[in-house]
Amino acid sequence: MQGWVVIAPDAGQQASECEQQFPSTDPHKPLLGIPIGVKDLVDIAGLPTRCGSRQTTSALVKFDATAIWRLRDAGAVILGKSTTHEYAFGGTTPPTRNSWDPERIPGGRQADQEQFSAPVNNDLVRSIISPRSRTTTRLVGCDVN
């Protein structure tokens, strides 16, 4: 479905470290072991941030964004970066395809990311302009995506 820009090379190591902590009763680790995908708009140390554009550099970022630092601190496993509209502004997210129907795009605000993992929200105007209902399959009022 081509939803990932880059997979974190240490994702397996992160998961192994979380597994060693199970079962955890630490209230500061509510996301322990939960896999998280991040749009290619947010800095993750050791990965490039291209913002969905070919015009940006592929240099590796040195520091995590605050949101990523907090996710890691809560025990989340950062899987990598998912595709996004160029600079978070556009009508489609090529080349991501709808996992139920490859002829369609995922559509909607976080749909490209929701196919693969829990999204880190960057709520912009696209939900109104490109509603999810345009690209999903509906069965008697049930949204099957």
KAZIKA-V665242 format. One record per residue. N is the residue number from 1. PSI is psi in whole degrees, -180 to 180 (* if undefined). Layout:
{{N	PSI} {N	PSI}}
This chain:
{{1	-9} {2	44} {3	-10} {4	135} {5	-46} {6	140} {7	135} {8	125} {9	-20} {10	13} {11	-42} {12	-41} {13	-42} {14	-45} {15	-41} {16	-41} {17	-39} {18	-40} {19	-35} {20	-20} {21	-6} {22	147} {23	139} {24	135} {25	11} {26	115} {27	-13} {28	1} {29	55} {30	-18} {31	19} {32	117} {33	-3} {34	124} {35	135} {36	133} {37	145} {38	136} {39	154} {40	45} {41	-13} {42	135} {43	131} {44	123} {45	132} {46	-3} {47	152} {48	153} {49	109} {50	-10} {51	31} {52	14} {53	146} {54	-9} {55	-11} {56	165} {57	157} {58	21} {59	144} {60	138} {61	143} {62	-27} {63	150} {64	144} {65	159} {66	-42} {67	-40} {68	-42} {69	-43} {70	-39} {71	-46} {72	-43} {73	-31} {74	-1} {75	4} {76	151} {77	116} {78	110} {79	-37} {80	-158} {81	134} {82	161} {83	157} {84	164} {85	151} {86	122} {87	28} {88	27} {89	108} {90	170} {91	-22} {92	168} {93	71} {94	146} {95	20} {96	138} {97	156} {98	129} {99	-20} {100	-26} {101	97} {102	-11} {103	-10} {104	159} {105	158} {106	-41} {107	161} {108	170} {109	-51} {110	13} {111	-38} {112	-34} {113	-35} {114	-21} {115	-27} {116	-29} {117	179} {118	131} {119	148} {120	118} {121	136} {122	62} {123	107} {124	-171} {125	-10} {126	-26} {127	-33} {128	-43} {129	-41} {130	76} {131	150} {132	-32} {133	-22} {134	-23} {135	2} {136	169} {137	133} {138	131} {139	104} {140	54} {141	-1} {142	129} {143	109} {144	114} {145	*}}
